[in-house]
Amino acid sequence: MTTNELEIVQSTSKKDKPSQDQVPFGTIFTDHMFTMEYEAGKGWFEPKIVPYAPLTLDPAAMIFHYGQTVFEGLKAYRTEEGRVLLFRPEKNFERLNLSSERLSIPPIDENVVLEYLTKLIELEKDWVPSTAGTSLYIRPFIISTEANLAVAPSKTYKFMIIMSPVGSYFTGGLKPVTIHVEDQFTRAVKGGTGMAKTAGNYSSGYQAQANAKKLGNADVLWLDGVEKKYIEEVGSMNIFFKINGEVVTPALNGSILKGITRMSIIELLGTWGIEVNEKKISIDEIYQAFQDGLIEEVFGTGTAAVISPVGELNWQGKKMIINNHEIGELSQKLYDTITGIQTGKVEDTMGWTVEVK
Ligand code: COI
């Protein structure tokens, strides 16, 4: 990576911020953005913080045709005293490079990029909202920009970071969601791109999501692409089950996203003396446990979704109502602890938060 000096061009006008009690998810963007270019043979260059603005790209830019792109999602939180904290940001840049490797995109220097992000947040500190459940969502991403219709990796890229003040991902806040267990469409297969955070993994789920939403579900739970038998993840989060006192989650198998909240929940539960069993979990086994009255709680984990309790799973016309559609004790405790650490209310004994001064 070529280490160039960061150039900062300040915006001359300031946008209106959303009202603190009505922060939407992902539709309002801050005043500035970060951009950096890549050229084969030259590396990454021209790091800049500039006013947030549309891009100009060649219509033949490879991103539009073959979707060679990766992204990340992390958040900055406001503490009661007004400090700004990031949650394990180094993990996001580490995962960005893993995703890039899968998509044949050149790696970024994780530490240098974290410094650029810190500068961007310093400039946009006033955009970090302070009401409960809100944060500044940070979206780093890389797009392939070479104008070339050949099916081959681009020789040029753009790395960007945009930021958006956000409220809860699912409407209704921390309220148990209804999820459709998808048994027709496939999200990912082993050897595919399931473990990478890349656009196609998400857009290929829209059709299933739309069908599920028509039936009153908030999202879909994906099963493995081969047998449609083993549980993978929900559209926007990893999934955990508490069954007869044991916490289980699908083991990472190459087609499941290596969630940073997932990892943090496993580590946190470990400190509470609760071992998470990461294993292959079949939907039949979940249905059997449901029929036997053994499913105590189901919850999703993700940066955007935080901890989202699942109140109902619908699979092949069978309805599994979980914990009477109520938030489970463990889900609530995990939500309170993780958001407490993120917002400085709970002591960060894990060393997960990084303050932006
Ligand atoms: C996140 O949790 O940050 C995600 O990227 C999930 C989704 C909004 C795509």
Boltz pocket constraint, residues with backbone or C-beta under 6 A from the ligand:
constraints:
  - pocket:
      binder: B
      contacts: [[A, 72], [A, 73], [A, 74], [A, 202], [A, 235], [A, 236], [A, 237], [A, 302], [A, 303], [A, 304], [A, 305]]
      max_distance: 6.0
